Amino acid sequence: MAEIPEELRNIARGWQRSHLLDLESLSREEILQLLDLADTFKQLTDNCTRKLNLLPGSTCANLFFENSTRTRTSFSLAARRLGADTIDFSRSGSSLSKGESFIDTAKNIEAMKVAAVIVRHGTPGTPQLLAQNLRCPVINAGDGPHEHPTQGLLDILTIRERLGRIEGLTVALVGDIAHSRTARSNLWGLKKLGAHVILCGPATLVSPRWRELDVEISHNLDEVIPRCDVLNLLRIQFERQEQPPFPSVREYALLYAMNKERLARAKEEILVLAPGPINRGVEVTPDVADGDHSAILNQVTNGLAVRMAALWLLCGHAA
């Protein structure tokens, strides 16, 4: 095992949590610890391109019950960058089809001496259930529409990198707020770090009850764009909806897609994010997605750094 760099030890000092289940329950200081660790991992690994052998002999288990490209691959690469091995579980072909319970399946995987379980599931609360039944750390990689804490952290890290701060910024989360775990994690993290959050989208997807969390609600993107420092463009999650939330995709794009005309009315340093997968021409046009204001691919790189930070903090920093 490589010697733990002193800068990592200093940032991790005082961390007490065994799991990473959400951002709602984290304090401002804990969120900043994770962000600072991710920053440091980027520096120590040349932007996440080199290994830092801090978890040799450890194995991280990916339990993904929903489709994933970025998150599953990112967690696997993050573990390997730390010197750990990974195993990937999929429901198809598993003993769940033979009647084994979800908890028993997870306990059997834990009995193979894994260092951490990373879980994605369509049912909210699944990671919390695992945390109550397993001894190893559990990391939430998305539980239904509830939360996706590492996505929220990587979005916030990208904002801080590009704009230098979070406090005092105005950040609009645009699109399918009702079904977005990314929106919830961003909301909690941004508010705790002092940002003003606007939730913007069709009335069918942005309930006025969100105001109870002290956020601004808008159904008109054109009205809020001039005030925004950051736009985070969320995918419309048709797979979670029983009925279409608006008359047509074309109408949604007309009212809410970020295009060059809207970009021209934004602040000069506007930052455009999208958690992916992006639907070009629906949430964002190709010229904006690939333009100078976009940090979409930076988000992906920062996902590696955030997940390295989370895995090491939960599995190895006390070693």
C-alpha positions in Angstrom: 0.0 0.0 0.0 1.2 3.5 -0.9 1.8 5.9 1.9 -1.2 8.1 2.4 -0.3 11.7 1.4 -0.4 14.1 4.3 -2.8 16.5 2.4 -5.4 13.7 2.2 -5.0 12.9 5.9 -5.5 16.5 6.8 -8.7 16.9 4.8 -10.2 13.6 6.0 -9.5 14.3 9.7 -12.7 14.2 11.7 -14.8 12.3 9.2 -17.2 10.0 11.1 -19.7 8.6 8.6 -19.7 4.9 7.5 -21.9 5.4 4.4 -22.7 8.0 1.7 -26.5 7.8 1.3 -27.5 11.4 0.5 -26.5 15.0 0.7 -29.6 16.0 2.7 -28.1 14.6 5.9 -24.5 15.9 5.3 -23.4 19.1 6.9 -21.8 22.0 5.0 -18.4 20.9 6.5 -18.8 17.3 5.3 -19.7 18.4 1.8 -16.7 20.6 1.7 -14.5 17.8 2.9 -15.6 15.6 0.0 -15.1 18.4 -2.5 -11.7 19.3 -1.2 -10.7 15.6 -1.2 -11.8 15.3 -4.9 -9.8 18.4 -5.7 -6.7 16.9 -4.1 -7.2 13.5 -5.8 -7.3 15.3 -9.2 -4.0 17.0 -8.3 -2.3 13.9 -7.0 -3.3 11.7 -10.0 -2.8 14.2 -12.9 -6.5 14.8 -13.4 -7.4 11.2 -12.6 -5.1 9.6 -15.1 -2.7 7.9 -12.7 -3.1 5.3 -10.0 -2.7 6.1 -6.4 -2.4 2.7 -4.7 -4.3 3.4 -1.5 -6.8 0.5 -1.5 -4.7 -2.5 -2.7 -6.4 -5.9 -1.9 -9.8 -4.3 -1.5 -12.8 -5.1 -3.7 -15.7 -2.8 -4.4 -19.0 -4.3 -5.5 -21.3 -2.5 -8.0 -24.9 -3.6 -7.4 -26.8 -1.9 -10.2 -30.5 -2.7 -10.7 -31.0 0.1 -13.2 -29.1 0.9 -16.4 -26.0 3.0 -16.2 -23.1 4.0 -18.3 -21.3 6.9 -16.6 -21.9 6.1 -13.0 -21.1 2.4 -13.1 -18.0 2.9 -15.2 -16.9 5.9 -13.1 -17.1 4.0 -9.8 -15.2 1.0 -11.4 -12.5 3.3 -12.7 -12.3 5.2 -9.4 -11.8 2.0 -7.5 -9.1 0.8 -9.9 -7.3 4.2 -9.7 -7.1 3.5 -6.0 -5.7 0.0 -6.5 -8.9 -1.9 -5.7 -10.6 -4.6 -7.6 -14.3 -4.4 -8.7 -17.1 -6.9 -9.2 -20.3 -6.1 -11.1 -23.6 -7.5 -10.1 -26.7 -7.5 -12.4 -30.1 -8.7 -11.6 -30.3 -10.7 -14.8 -29.1 -14.3 -14.1 -28.7 -13.7 -10.4 -30.2 -15.8 -7.5 -32.9 -13.1 -7.2 -34.6 -14.9 -10.1 -34.7 -18.1 -7.9 -36.4 -16.3 -5.0 -33.5 -15.1 -2.9 -34.3 -11.8 -1.2 -32.5 -8.6 -2.0 -30.9 -8.4 1.5 -29.7 -12.0 1.4 -28.1 -11.4 -2.0 -26.3 -8.3 -0.6 -25.2 -10.2 2.5 -23.8 -13.0 0.4 -21.8 -10.5 -1.6 -20.6 -8.8 1.6 -19.5 -12.3 2.9 -17.0 -12.4 0.0 -15.2 -9.7 1.9 -15.9 -6.7 -0.2 -14.8 -3.3 1.1 -17.8 -1.4 -0.1 -21.1 -1.8 -1.9 -22.2 0.7 -4.5 -25.9 0.4 -5.2 -28.3 1.8 -7.8 -32.0 0.9 -7.5 -35.3 2.1 -8.7 -36.8 2.1 -5.2 -36.2 5.1 -3.0 -34.6 4.1 0.3 -32.8 1.0 -0.9 -29.3 2.2 0.0 -30.6 3.1 3.5 -32.0 -0.4 3.8 -28.7 -1.9 2.8 -26.8 0.3 5.3 -29.0 -1.0 8.1 -28.2 -4.6 7.2 -24.6 -4.6 6.1 -21.4 -3.9 8.0 -19.4 -2.6 5.0 -19.8 0.9 3.7 -22.7 1.6 1.3 -22.7 4.3 -1.3 -25.9 5.4 -3.0 -25.4 5.5 -6.8 -29.1 6.6 -7.3 -32.2 5.4 -5.6 -35.3 6.1 -7.8 -36.2 9.8 -7.8 -34.7 10.3 -4.3 -31.0 11.2 -4.4 -27.8 10.7 -6.3 -25.1 12.2 -3.9 -22.0 11.7 -6.0 -23.7 13.3 -9.0 -24.6 16.3 -6.9 -21.1 16.5 -5.6 -19.5 16.3 -9.1 -21.8 19.0 -10.4 -21.0 21.3 -7.5 -17.2 20.5 -7.9 -17.5 21.5 -11.5 -19.2 24.8 -10.6 -16.6 25.6 -8.0 -13.7 24.9 -10.4 -15.1 27.0 -13.2 -16.5 29.9 -11.2 -14.3 29.8 -8.1 -17.1 29.7 -5.5 -20.6 28.4 -4.7 -21.8 31.0 -2.2 -23.8 33.8 -3.8 -24.3 32.1 -7.1 -27.7 31.6 -8.7 -28.1 28.1 -10.1 -31.1 27.0 -12.1 -32.0 23.3 -12.3 -34.1 23.0 -15.5 -36.4 20.3 -16.6 -37.8 17.2 -14.9 -37.6 18.1 -11.3 -40.3 15.8 -10.2 -38.4 12.6 -11.1 -34.8 13.8 -10.8 -32.6 12.4 -8.0 -29.9 14.7 -9.4 -32.0 17.7 -8.7 -32.6 16.7 -5.1 -28.9 16.1 -4.4 -27.9 19.4 -6.1 -30.6 21.3 -4.2 -29.4 20.1 -0.8 -25.7 20.6 -1.6 -26.0 24.0 -3.3 -28.2 25.4 -0.5 -25.9 24.3 2.2 -23.0 26.0 0.4 -24.9 29.3 0.1 -26.2 29.3 -3.5 -29.6 30.6 -4.6 -31.5 27.7 -6.3 -34.1 28.1 -9.0 -36.2 25.1 -10.1 -37.5 25.7 -13.6 -39.7 23.6 -15.9 -43.3 22.8 -16.9 -45.9 23.1 -14.1 -46.5 19.3 -14.5 -42.8 18.7 -13.4 -42.2 21.5 -11.0 -44.6 21.5 -8.0 -45.1 24.8 -6.1 -44.5 22.7 -2.9 -40.8 22.9 -3.6 -41.0 26.5 -2.2 -41.2 24.9 1.2 -37.5 24.1 0.9 -36.8 27.8 0.4 -36.1 27.6 -3.4 -37.4 29.7 -6.2 -39.9 28.2 -8.6 -40.3 29.3 -12.2 -42.0 27.9 -15.3 -40.4 30.4 -17.6 -36.8 29.8 -18.5 -36.5 33.0 -20.6 -37.4 35.1 -17.5 -34.7 33.5 -15.2 -31.8 33.1 -17.7 -30.4 36.7 -17.3 -30.1 36.2 -13.5 -28.4 32.8 -13.6 -24.7 32.0 -13.2 -25.3 28.3 -13.8 -27.8 26.2 -15.7 -28.0 22.5 -15.0 -30.1 20.9 -17.7 -31.9 17.8 -16.5 -33.1 14.9 -18.8 -36.8 14.3 -19.1 -37.2 10.9 -17.5 -40.0 9.4 -19.6 -39.3 6.0 -18.2 -40.5 7.1 -14.8 -43.8 8.7 -16.0 -47.1 7.0 -16.6 -48.3 9.8 -18.9 -46.5 12.4 -20.9 -46.0 15.6 -18.8 -46.4 17.9 -21.8 -48.1 17.8 -25.3 -44.9 17.0 -27.3 -41.1 16.9 -27.1 -41.0 19.7 -29.7 -43.1 22.0 -27.5 -40.8 21.2 -24.5 -37.7 22.1 -26.6 -39.3 25.3 -27.8 -39.9 26.4 -24.2 -36.9 24.9 -22.3 -34.1 23.8 -24.5 -30.9 25.8 -24.1 -30.0 27.1 -27.5 -27.8 29.8 -28.9 -30.6 32.4 -28.8 -31.1 31.9 -25.1 -27.3 31.8 -24.6 -27.1 35.2 -26.1 -29.4 36.6 -23.4 -27.4 35.0 -20.5 -24.5 36.3 -18.5 -21.2 36.4 -20.3 -19.7 33.7 -18.0 -22.8 31.5 -17.8 -21.9 27.9 -17.1 -23.9 25.1 -18.7 -24.1 21.6 -17.1 -26.0 18.5 -17.9 -25.8 15.3 -15.8 -26.3 13.0 -18.8 -27.3 11.2 -20.8 -28.1 14.3 -22.8 -30.8 14.3 -25.5 -29.5 16.8 -28.1 -32.2 19.0 -29.4 -34.5 18.4 -26.4 -32.7 19.8 -23.3 -29.8 21.4 -25.1 -28.9 22.0 -28.7 -25.6 20.6 -30.0 -23.9 24.0 -30.5 -24.4 24.8 -26.8 -23.6 21.3 -25.5 -20.3 21.4 -27.4 -19.6 25.1 -26.9 -17.3 27.1 -24.6 -19.9 27.6 -21.9 -20.4 23.9 -21.5 -18.6 21.8 -18.8 -20.5 18.6 -19.6 -17.3 16.5 -20.2 -15.6 18.2 -17.2 -18.4 16.8 -15.1 -17.5 13.3 -16.2 -13.9 13.7 -15.2 -14.9 15.2 -11.9 -17.1 12.2 -11.3 -14.0 10.1 -11.1 -12.4 12.4 -8.6 -15.5 12.6 -6.4 -15.9 8.8 -6.4 -12.2 8.3 -5.6 -12.7 10.6 -2.7 -15.9 8.8 -1.5 -14.4 5.4 -1.8 -11.2 6.2 0.0 -12.9 8.2 2.7 -15.3 5.4 3.5 -12.9 2.4 3.0 -9.3 3.5 3.6 -8.5 6.8 5.2 -8.1 5.3 8.7 -5.7 2.6 7.4 
